[in-house]
Amino acid sequence: MFREDLLKENLDGEALEWAARRLLARPERRRILILLGDGVPHDRAIAATNGENYLRDHLQAVVQRLERHAGLELLAIGFGAVIRQNYPRAVRVCSPHDLAKVLTRELAQLLASESLRGRADTVALPREDH
């Protein structure tokens, strides 16, 4: 993720929906979904067909739905400057050496907080057809 010369193609919104469905199927009352990434959804074929903003717009819609879900908390830890643009609770990591420290600190803060307040009871996620 820290190397600019590597091809980065990812479908962040779709991956979040998939992970959220799996997590929400679990019986625990409190579920924390942690995303690690560069914060930039991109796929050349999708961008060529649907426009450059298609995946970003989809990601933002998914994040908004997940943020309203009462049984799920979302934390993004990113390796790119744009991570904060797409996620309300996001932390940028500048070095791979900082990842463990940042992840531990943020998870400890989440666990210490009373964070299930003020959210809708249910939010529908798209069905997984495959």
Long-range contacts (C-beta under 8 A, 24 or more apart in sequence): 1-36, 1-37, 1-38, 1-79, 2-79, 2-95, 2-96, 8-38, 8-40, 8-42, 9-42, 9-43, 9-44, 10-37, 10-38, 10-40, 10-41, 10-42, 10-43, 11-41, 11-43, 11-46, 11-55, 12-37, 12-39, 12-40, 12-41, 12-55, 12-59, 12-62, 12-86, 13-41, 13-55, 13-58, 13-59, 13-61, 13-62, 13-63, 14-58, 16-59, 16-62, 16-63, 16-66, 16-74, 17-62, 17-125, 17-126, 18-128, 20-66, 20-69, 20-72, 20-125, 21-125, 21-128, 23-72, 24-69, 24-71, 24-72, 24-125, 29-71, 29-116, 30-71, 30-73, 30-116, 31-71, 31-72, 31-73, 32-72, 32-73, 32-74, 32-75, 32-107, 32-110, 32-111, 33-66, 33-72, 33-73, 33-74, 33-75, 34-75, 34-76, 34-77, 34-103, 34-107, 35-74, 35-75, 35-76, 35-77, 35-78, 35-87, 36-77, 36-78, 36-79, 36-99, 37-76, 37-78, 37-79, 37-80, 37-83, 38-78, 38-79, 38-80, 38-82, 38-83, 39-76, 39-78, 39-79, 39-80, 39-81, 39-82, 39-83, 39-84, 39-85, 39-86, 39-87, 39-90, 40-80, 40-82, 41-86, 56-86, 59-86, 60-86, 63-87, 63-88, 65-123, 65-124, 65-125, 66-123, 67-119, 68-119, 68-120, 68-123, 69-119, 69-120, 69-122, 69-123, 70-116, 70-119, 70-120, 70-121, 70-122, 70-123, 71-116, 73-110, 73-115, 73-116, 75-106, 75-107, 75-110, 77-102, 77-103, 77-106
